């Protein structure tokens, strides 16, 4: 028995000392060398100062200074089912990695057998040597260990840990997406309400114009055509109200789903654009920092790491495997005879298996793993490009929002003055109804335009903060 144990220990020691890990060692890709997101031809925000190199606040939505919005975010993070699913997916990956780690250690089990047996005459020859039927019992531990000579199991454990990292980054991405969606939908709801308020003011102006036309007609200066035209404009503007109500309802339903509630059983807090504060400064991470912090980029890097480790697993399968096994049993013809030193039985063995011919399967699997790595690398590079493009789009959109707001404000001021002059001219009998109607339409378009672009300015800030990776959950 001593020589058997020495043989097993010697093989194990030799395997441990000579073991290596085949396959490439993973090195994260270099961060892009660029220091800006936009080109010299692109416009950048002026009214909102861009602070390049400054880290975004951990809870970036607080930059809008809205208490109702903060409450909505807390409720969504607590109750959103998609976020919970991402958390459970991460927990599943963590347990799978723990299970994989166990393959590096010996497998010890305890077994027992109780049976009855009868040998045939042919086993021992003449009938004089026949052995009568007998009962037997045995119990004892068994140890088996497949040596990780070439690091296949270690690479597999590395791959599983990379997949855990991937799911962790996916959870962060889900958190950023959720918070971004809550802010965007809340702003969309406030924006729809603001547009409806503008339309109500336009309708009030239409009603004022209609009264003016009626008074002029009653005084004998106007015509029924004027009255009908003014009434048509009023009806056309009133028709704008139902779509706004539908937008408010749609956003309210979307918010309910984001916070994990039934739309019929939940009412959001009052949300108006006046409750939101536009951030005066825009913290923007450097491109090199973004490549190391944005969740989807980090998830793509973790996926690349897993693909690299998979090459090592496939490479290790091309080499021999050694499995050590041993057992120590107690054998007796009845249970009472167990656990006596005289009934000890043991065995020790070392098995070697090496691939000789498999039709090229293992080599093809290694080549496929290398191809999968190249795919993951391209996906990583594309993810980085997409991220940088989203930041650039958001920055230029905010800059153009500033330009549009200034233009629309001039249009509002001009249209309001034009409408006032048209009404005075009509009352003086110098012009007809057409100039008033034209001035009203221009004012309505300008008022709606400035409301929409003001809302879009907030939404583009949200796009920028989300594109910068928001704030991770972990």
TORPALO-579377 format. One record per residue (C-alpha): x, y, z; residue in one letter. Coordinates in pm, whole numbers, plus 50000, padded with zeros to 5 digits. Example, Ala and Ser with C-alpha at 12.3 -4.5 7.8 and 13.67 -1.06 7.14 Angstrom:
BEGIN
+-------+-------+-------+--------+
:    c1 :    c2 :    c3 : residu :
+-------+-------+-------+--------+
: 51230 : 49550 : 50780 :      A :
: 51367 : 49894 : 50714 :      S :
+-------+-------+-------+--------+
END
This chain:
BEGIN
+-------+-------+-------+--------+
:    c1 :    c2 :    c3 : residu :
+-------+-------+-------+--------+
: 50000 : 50000 : 50000 :      X :
: 50285 : 50233 : 50078 :      X :
: 50433 : 50195 : 49732 :      X :
: 50091 : 50268 : 49574 :      X :
: 50050 : 50586 : 49776 :      X :
: 50403 : 50691 : 49691 :      X :
: 50330 : 50636 : 49323 :      X :
: 50016 : 50852 : 49336 :      X :
: 50185 : 51131 : 49531 :      X :
: 50485 : 51123 : 49301 :      X :
: 50270 : 51157 : 48990 :      X :
: 50068 : 51436 : 49146 :      X :
: 50379 : 51625 : 49249 :      X :
: 50538 : 51587 : 48909 :      X :
: 50220 : 51699 : 48736 :      X :
: 50188 : 52001 : 48962 :      X :
: 50549 : 52105 : 48914 :      X :
: 50544 : 52057 : 48539 :      X :
: 50195 : 52201 : 48479 :      X :
: 50156 : 52499 : 48250 :      X :
: 49872 : 52710 : 48114 :      X :
: 49844 : 52705 : 47737 :      X :
: 49670 : 52968 : 47532 :      X :
: 49708 : 53347 : 47521 :      X :
: 49724 : 53559 : 47834 :      X :
: 49459 : 53827 : 47805 :      X :
: 49563 : 54191 : 47779 :      X :
: 49289 : 54458 : 47767 :      X :
: 49287 : 54660 : 47445 :      X :
: 49456 : 54997 : 47453 :      X :
: 49229 : 55295 : 47510 :      X :
: 49188 : 55521 : 47204 :      X :
: 49452 : 55793 : 47183 :      X :
: 49207 : 56071 : 47089 :      X :
: 49136 : 56344 : 47345 :      X :
: 48814 : 56488 : 47202 :      X :
: 48486 : 56350 : 47072 :      X :
: 48410 : 56608 : 46804 :      X :
: 48600 : 56754 : 46512 :      X :
: 48697 : 57116 : 46461 :      X :
: 48397 : 57163 : 46230 :      X :
: 48145 : 57058 : 46496 :      X :
: 47963 : 57310 : 46711 :      X :
: 47990 : 57281 : 47090 :      X :
: 47761 : 57416 : 47361 :      X :
: 47830 : 57770 : 47480 :      X :
: 47557 : 57852 : 47729 :      X :
: 47619 : 57515 : 47895 :      X :
: 47991 : 57490 : 47966 :      X :
: 48158 : 57163 : 47865 :      X :
: 48404 : 57049 : 48134 :      X :
: 48618 : 56794 : 47952 :      X :
: 48798 : 56555 : 48185 :      X :
: 48555 : 56599 : 48473 :      X :
: 48378 : 56290 : 48607 :      X :
: 48002 : 56278 : 48594 :      X :
: 47815 : 56289 : 48924 :      X :
: 47731 : 55942 : 49057 :      X :
: 47359 : 56024 : 49053 :      X :
: 47364 : 56240 : 48744 :      X :
: 46987 : 56297 : 48735 :      X :
: 47024 : 56519 : 49043 :      X :
: 47177 : 56779 : 48813 :      X :
: 46818 : 56857 : 48705 :      X :
: 46729 : 56945 : 49067 :      X :
: 46385 : 56782 : 49057 :      X :
: 46261 : 56614 : 49376 :      X :
: 45975 : 56430 : 49199 :      X :
: 46228 : 56294 : 48949 :      X :
: 46459 : 56174 : 49228 :      X :
: 46168 : 55993 : 49390 :      X :
: 46078 : 55824 : 49059 :      X :
: 46436 : 55702 : 49016 :      X :
: 46441 : 55550 : 49366 :      X :
: 46113 : 55374 : 49302 :      X :
: 46227 : 55238 : 48965 :      X :
: 46557 : 55105 : 49100 :      X :
: 46368 : 54929 : 49379 :      X :
: 46084 : 54779 : 49177 :      X :
: 46180 : 54747 : 48810 :      X :
: 46155 : 54383 : 48699 :      X :
: 46409 : 54405 : 48418 :      X :
: 46671 : 54534 : 48662 :      X :
: 46585 : 54255 : 48904 :      X :
: 46626 : 54001 : 48622 :      X :
: 46971 : 54141 : 48544 :      X :
: 47066 : 54107 : 48911 :      X :
: 46955 : 53743 : 48915 :      X :
: 47143 : 53674 : 48592 :      X :
: 47459 : 53804 : 48759 :      X :
: 47396 : 53584 : 49063 :      X :
: 47352 : 53285 : 48832 :      X :
: 47684 : 53357 : 48660 :      X :
: 47859 : 53391 : 48996 :      X :
: 47735 : 53052 : 49111 :      X :
: 47834 : 52893 : 48780 :      X :
: 48187 : 53032 : 48827 :      X :
: 48202 : 52889 : 49180 :      X :
: 48090 : 52552 : 49045 :      X :
: 48361 : 52562 : 48778 :      X :
: 48628 : 52638 : 49039 :      X :
: 48552 : 52305 : 49204 :      X :
: 48687 : 52115 : 48903 :      X :
: 49043 : 52209 : 49004 :      X :
: 49021 : 52009 : 49324 :      X :
: 49009 : 51632 : 49388 :      X :
: 48668 : 51470 : 49389 :      X :
: 48602 : 51276 : 49711 :      X :
: 48295 : 51062 : 49756 :      X :
: 48172 : 50801 : 50000 :      X :
: 48015 : 50486 : 49865 :      X :
: 47867 : 50172 : 50005 :      X :
: 47732 : 49847 : 49863 :      X :
: 47529 : 49563 : 50009 :      X :
: 47455 : 49260 : 49794 :      X :
: 47441 : 48884 : 49742 :      X :
: 47642 : 48693 : 49484 :      X :
: 47684 : 48338 : 49342 :      X :
: 47979 : 48241 : 49119 :      X :
: 47928 : 47987 : 48842 :      X :
: 48116 : 47652 : 48827 :      X :
: 48307 : 47756 : 48515 :      X :
: 48491 : 48024 : 48710 :      X :
: 48688 : 47781 : 48928 :      X :
: 48678 : 47460 : 48729 :      X :
: 48552 : 47131 : 48882 :      X :
: 48239 : 47131 : 49093 :      X :
: 48449 : 47040 : 49400 :      X :
: 48567 : 47401 : 49408 :      X :
: 48224 : 47560 : 49381 :      X :
: 48164 : 47851 : 49615 :      X :
: 47819 : 47877 : 49766 :      X :
: 47618 : 48195 : 49737 :      X :
: 47718 : 48462 : 49985 :      X :
: 47622 : 48807 : 50105 :      X :
: 47867 : 49093 : 50125 :      X :
: 47892 : 49456 : 50241 :      X :
: 48148 : 49723 : 50162 :      X :
: 48190 : 50089 : 50240 :      X :
: 48463 : 50348 : 50196 :      X :
: 48581 : 50670 : 50032 :      X :
: 48689 : 50714 : 49670 :      X :
: 48918 : 50992 : 49547 :      X :
: 48967 : 51094 : 49186 :      X :
: 49158 : 51389 : 49043 :      X :
: 49210 : 51489 : 48684 :      X :
: 49534 : 51684 : 48681 :      X :
: 49520 : 52019 : 48506 :      X :
: 49854 : 51964 : 48334 :      X :
: 49808 : 52219 : 48059 :      X :
: 49577 : 52465 : 48231 :      X :
: 49255 : 52379 : 48051 :      X :
: 49053 : 52393 : 48372 :      X :
: 49230 : 52709 : 48484 :      X :
: 49148 : 52872 : 48152 :      X :
: 48790 : 52757 : 48189 :      X :
: 48775 : 52912 : 48535 :      X :
: 48921 : 53231 : 48386 :      X :
: 48652 : 53224 : 48119 :      X :
: 48376 : 53183 : 48378 :      X :
: 48511 : 53472 : 48582 :      X :
: 48517 : 53687 : 48269 :      X :
: 48153 : 53594 : 48208 :      X :
: 48073 : 53702 : 48564 :      X :
: 48241 : 54034 : 48487 :      X :
: 48037 : 54053 : 48167 :      X :
: 47708 : 54004 : 48355 :      X :
: 47816 : 54258 : 48615 :      X :
: 47872 : 54515 : 48340 :      X :
: 47541 : 54419 : 48183 :      X :
: 47375 : 54493 : 48517 :      X :
: 47542 : 54834 : 48521 :      X :
: 47422 : 54893 : 48164 :      X :
: 47067 : 54795 : 48261 :      X :
: 47084 : 55038 : 48553 :      X :
: 47206 : 55323 : 48331 :      X :
: 46940 : 55242 : 48071 :      X :
: 46667 : 55232 : 48336 :      X :
: 46762 : 55562 : 48498 :      X :
: 46801 : 55725 : 48157 :      X :
: 46459 : 55600 : 48047 :      X :
: 46291 : 55724 : 48365 :      X :
: 46439 : 56072 : 48319 :      X :
: 46357 : 56079 : 47946 :      X :
: 45997 : 55963 : 47994 :      X :
: 45944 : 56203 : 48285 :      X :
: 46075 : 56487 : 48069 :      X :
: 45858 : 56369 : 47780 :      X :
: 45552 : 56383 : 48002 :      X :
: 45642 : 56730 : 48129 :      X :
: 45711 : 56842 : 47773 :      X :
: 45373 : 56719 : 47648 :      X :
: 45204 : 56903 : 47932 :      X :
: 45398 : 57220 : 47846 :      X :
: 45296 : 57194 : 47480 :      X :
: 44935 : 57144 : 47582 :      X :
: 44957 : 57457 : 47798 :      X :
: 45084 : 57649 : 47494 :      X :
: 44801 : 57514 : 47282 :      X :
: 44550 : 57623 : 47547 :      X :
: 44696 : 57973 : 47534 :      X :
: 44670 : 57965 : 47153 :      X :
: 44307 : 57857 : 47182 :      X :
: 44245 : 58147 : 47419 :      X :
: 44391 : 58378 : 47154 :      X :
: 44166 : 58217 : 46893 :      X :
: 43863 : 58278 : 47111 :      X :
: 43970 : 58640 : 47154 :      X :
: 44001 : 58675 : 46777 :      X :
: 43660 : 58516 : 46725 :      X :
: 43505 : 58765 : 46966 :      X :
: 43678 : 59044 : 46779 :      X :
: 43531 : 58919 : 46451 :      X :
: 43186 : 58889 : 46604 :      X :
: 43203 : 59240 : 46748 :      X :
: 43314 : 59376 : 46412 :      X :
: 43030 : 59194 : 46236 :      X :
: 42775 : 59323 : 46487 :      X :
: 42905 : 59677 : 46419 :      X :
: 42851 : 59625 : 46047 :      X :
: 43222 : 59628 : 45960 :      X :
: 43289 : 59257 : 45928 :      X :
: 43147 : 58964 : 45731 :      X :
: 43026 : 58617 : 45811 :      X :
: 43326 : 58483 : 45619 :      X :
: 43551 : 58645 : 45877 :      X :
: 43357 : 58481 : 46159 :      X :
: 43364 : 58138 : 45992 :      X :
: 43735 : 58167 : 45920 :      X :
: 43812 : 58258 : 46283 :      X :
: 43594 : 57974 : 46406 :      X :
: 43771 : 57728 : 46173 :      X :
: 44109 : 57834 : 46314 :      X :
: 43977 : 57783 : 46668 :      X :
: 43850 : 57433 : 46585 :      X :
: 44179 : 57343 : 46413 :      X :
: 44378 : 57444 : 46720 :      X :
: 44138 : 57263 : 46955 :      X :
: 44209 : 56948 : 46751 :      X :
: 44569 : 56964 : 46875 :      X :
: 44464 : 56890 : 47233 :      X :
: 44371 : 56516 : 47204 :      X :
: 44716 : 56412 : 47065 :      X :
: 44884 : 56596 : 47354 :      X :
: 44657 : 56418 : 47601 :      X :
: 44751 : 56088 : 47439 :      X :
: 45122 : 56167 : 47472 :      X :
: 45074 : 56244 : 47840 :      X :
: 44884 : 55917 : 47890 :      X :
: 45147 : 55716 : 47700 :      X :
: 45428 : 55865 : 47909 :      X :
: 45232 : 55806 : 48228 :      X :
: 45182 : 55441 : 48136 :      X :
: 45551 : 55406 : 48046 :      X :
: 45656 : 55552 : 48382 :      X :
: 45426 : 55308 : 48561 :      X :
: 45592 : 55015 : 48384 :      X :
: 45941 : 55147 : 48460 :      X :
: 45862 : 55165 : 48832 :      X :
: 45709 : 54816 : 48825 :      X :
: 45345 : 54920 : 48865 :      X :
: 45022 : 54856 : 48679 :      X :
: 44925 : 55170 : 48481 :      X :
: 44572 : 55148 : 48622 :      X :
: 44694 : 55136 : 48982 :      X :
: 44963 : 55408 : 48985 :      X :
: 44971 : 55781 : 48935 :      X :
: 45299 : 55969 : 48885 :      X :
: 45379 : 56285 : 49076 :      X :
: 45302 : 56614 : 48898 :      X :
: 45579 : 56688 : 48648 :      X :
: 45631 : 57022 : 48478 :      X :
: 45927 : 57164 : 48291 :      X :
: 45945 : 57445 : 48545 :      X :
: 46047 : 57186 : 48806 :      X :
: 46356 : 57089 : 48606 :      X :
: 46675 : 57291 : 48614 :      X :
: 46898 : 57286 : 48308 :      X :
: 47256 : 57199 : 48411 :      X :
: 47481 : 57498 : 48354 :      X :
: 47791 : 57282 : 48315 :      X :
: 47834 : 56948 : 48141 :      X :
: 48094 : 56713 : 48294 :      X :
: 48242 : 56505 : 48011 :      X :
: 48487 : 56220 : 48067 :      X :
: 48793 : 56198 : 47846 :      X :
: 48767 : 55936 : 47570 :      X :
: 49033 : 55722 : 47739 :      X :
: 48830 : 55729 : 48062 :      X :
: 48507 : 55651 : 47882 :      X :
: 48665 : 55334 : 47739 :      X :
: 48735 : 55219 : 48095 :      X :
: 48406 : 55317 : 48258 :      X :
: 48112 : 55292 : 48017 :      X :
: 47928 : 54967 : 48101 :      X :
: 47869 : 54840 : 47748 :      X :
: 48236 : 54894 : 47656 :      X :
: 48346 : 54712 : 47971 :      X :
: 48098 : 54432 : 47894 :      X :
: 48247 : 54399 : 47544 :      X :
: 48595 : 54383 : 47701 :      X :
: 48481 : 54110 : 47942 :      X :
: 48333 : 53918 : 47649 :      X :
: 48668 : 53953 : 47470 :      X :
: 48845 : 53819 : 47779 :      X :
: 48612 : 53517 : 47788 :      X :
: 48683 : 53451 : 47419 :      X :
: 49059 : 53468 : 47488 :      X :
: 49030 : 53215 : 47771 :      X :
: 48823 : 52986 : 47547 :      X :
: 49124 : 52959 : 47314 :      X :
: 49325 : 52824 : 47608 :      X :
: 49053 : 52568 : 47685 :      X :
: 49047 : 52447 : 47324 :      X :
: 49428 : 52435 : 47312 :      X :
: 49453 : 52230 : 47632 :      X :
: 49215 : 51971 : 47484 :      X :
: 49487 : 51888 : 47228 :      X :
: 49718 : 51758 : 47502 :      X :
: 49713 : 51446 : 47724 :      X :
: 49518 : 51417 : 48048 :      X :
: 49622 : 51226 : 48361 :      X :
: 49361 : 51111 : 48611 :      X :
: 49459 : 50982 : 48954 :      X :
: 49219 : 50769 : 49152 :      X :
: 49228 : 50577 : 49480 :      X :
: 48985 : 50413 : 49717 :      X :
: 48995 : 50259 : 50063 :      X :
: 48721 : 50009 : 50132 :      X :
: 48599 : 49800 : 50423 :      X :
: 48469 : 49464 : 50295 :      X :
: 48287 : 49200 : 50497 :      X :
: 48039 : 48916 : 50452 :      X :
: 47801 : 49079 : 50699 :      X :
: 47759 : 49432 : 50838 :      X :
: 47902 : 49332 : 51174 :      X :
: 48239 : 49261 : 51011 :      X :
: 48284 : 49614 : 50883 :      X :
: 48531 : 49861 : 51035 :      X :
: 48795 : 49605 : 51127 :      X :
: 49152 : 49655 : 51014 :      X :
: 49166 : 49303 : 50874 :      X :
: 48894 : 49390 : 50624 :      X :
: 49078 : 49685 : 50468 :      X :
: 49097 : 49689 : 50089 :      X :
: 49243 : 49959 : 49870 :      X :
: 49338 : 50048 : 49517 :      X :
: 49537 : 50323 : 49350 :      X :
: 49564 : 50398 : 48980 :      X :
: 49689 : 50658 : 48738 :      X :
: 49524 : 50683 : 48397 :      X :
: 49658 : 50857 : 48090 :      X :
: 49449 : 50961 : 47792 :      X :
: 49577 : 51148 : 47489 :      X :
: 49399 : 51238 : 47167 :      X :
: 49540 : 51044 : 46873 :      X :
: 49279 : 51073 : 46603 :      X :
: 48951 : 51263 : 46609 :      X :
: 48900 : 51362 : 46249 :      X :
: 49043 : 51710 : 46310 :      X :
: 48766 : 51796 : 46557 :      X :
: 48989 : 51936 : 46831 :      X :
: 49201 : 52142 : 46592 :      X :
: 48887 : 52280 : 46432 :      X :
: 48749 : 52373 : 46774 :      X :
: 49070 : 52561 : 46853 :      X :
: 49051 : 52743 : 46521 :      X :
: 48685 : 52828 : 46588 :      X :
: 48781 : 52969 : 46929 :      X :
: 49043 : 53190 : 46765 :      X :
: 48786 : 53310 : 46512 :      X :
: 48542 : 53383 : 46796 :      X :
: 48810 : 53594 : 46963 :      X :
: 48855 : 53801 : 46649 :      X :
: 48478 : 53849 : 46630 :      X :
: 48472 : 53965 : 46993 :      X :
: 48759 : 54204 : 46924 :      X :
: 48575 : 54360 : 46631 :      X :
: 48261 : 54387 : 46844 :      X :
: 48462 : 54563 : 47115 :      X :
: 48607 : 54812 : 46868 :      X :
: 48262 : 54878 : 46722 :      X :
: 48117 : 54932 : 47070 :      X :
: 48386 : 55191 : 47144 :      X :
: 48318 : 55371 : 46814 :      X :
: 47942 : 55371 : 46879 :      X :
: 47994 : 55512 : 47227 :      X :
: 48218 : 55793 : 47105 :      X :
: 47972 : 55870 : 46827 :      X :
: 47683 : 55894 : 47075 :      X :
: 47876 : 56139 : 47292 :      X :
: 47966 : 56347 : 46987 :      X :
: 47603 : 56347 : 46868 :      X :
: 47476 : 56458 : 47209 :      X :
: 47730 : 56739 : 47239 :      X :
: 47656 : 56882 : 46896 :      X :
: 47280 : 56840 : 46950 :      X :
: 47299 : 57052 : 47267 :      X :
: 47495 : 57317 : 47077 :      X :
: 47236 : 57325 : 46798 :      X :
: 46956 : 57336 : 47057 :      X :
: 47105 : 57660 : 47187 :      X :
: 47103 : 57806 : 46836 :      X :
: 46745 : 57695 : 46773 :      X :
: 46620 : 57839 : 47101 :      X :
: 46766 : 58178 : 47015 :      X :
: 46606 : 58164 : 46669 :      X :
: 46266 : 58053 : 46798 :      X :
: 46270 : 58322 : 47066 :      X :
: 46319 : 58588 : 46798 :      X :
: 46036 : 58428 : 46603 :      X :
: 45805 : 58441 : 46907 :      X :
: 45883 : 58806 : 46972 :      X :
: 45833 : 58899 : 46606 :      X :
: 45509 : 58700 : 46573 :      X :
: 45362 : 58849 : 46890 :      X :
: 45437 : 59203 : 46771 :      X :
: 45297 : 59123 : 46427 :      X :
: 44973 : 58987 : 46576 :      X :
: 44928 : 59294 : 46792 :      X :
: 44976 : 59525 : 46495 :      X :
: 44741 : 59318 : 46277 :      X :
: 44462 : 59339 : 46534 :      X :
: 44501 : 59715 : 46572 :      X :
: 44501 : 59756 : 46198 :      X :
: 44187 : 59543 : 46166 :      X :
: 44006 : 59742 : 46434 :      X :
: 44099 : 60060 : 46250 :      X :
: 43953 : 59918 : 45931 :      X :
: 44284 : 59926 : 45746 :      X :
: 44319 : 59551 : 45683 :      X :
: 44111 : 59240 : 45667 :      X :
: 44116 : 58918 : 45868 :      X :
: 44393 : 58745 : 45673 :      X :
: 44687 : 58930 : 45838 :      X :
: 44550 : 58841 : 46182 :      X :
: 44516 : 58474 : 46094 :      X :
: 44867 : 58465 : 45946 :      X :
: 45012 : 58636 : 46254 :      X :
: 44826 : 58393 : 46482 :      X :
: 44960 : 58089 : 46293 :      X :
: 45314 : 58225 : 46306 :      X :
: 45287 : 58293 : 46679 :      X :
: 45142 : 57948 : 46746 :      X :
: 45418 : 57778 : 46551 :      X :
: 45685 : 57983 : 46724 :      X :
: 45545 : 57917 : 47073 :      X :
: 45520 : 57545 : 47008 :      X :
: 45865 : 57545 : 46849 :      X :
: 46038 : 57709 : 47144 :      X :
: 45858 : 57475 : 47384 :      X :
: 45961 : 57167 : 47188 :      X :
: 46324 : 57273 : 47146 :      X :
: 46347 : 57364 : 47515 :      X :
: 46224 : 57014 : 47599 :      X :
: 46463 : 56864 : 47346 :      X :
: 46749 : 57050 : 47511 :      X :
: 46677 : 56868 : 47837 :      X :
: 46648 : 56536 : 47656 :      X :
: 46979 : 56589 : 47477 :      X :
: 47143 : 56648 : 47816 :      X :
: 47000 : 56312 : 47925 :      X :
: 47138 : 56153 : 47607 :      X :
: 47479 : 56296 : 47687 :      X :
: 47485 : 56170 : 48046 :      X :
: 47370 : 55823 : 47938 :      X :
: 47624 : 55818 : 47653 :      X :
: 47895 : 55900 : 47908 :      X :
: 47804 : 55582 : 48095 :      X :
: 47584 : 55737 : 48360 :      X :
: 47659 : 55601 : 48703 :      X :
: 47707 : 55225 : 48746 :      X :
: 47498 : 55035 : 48997 :      X :
: 47787 : 54839 : 49147 :      X :
+-------+-------+-------+--------+
END
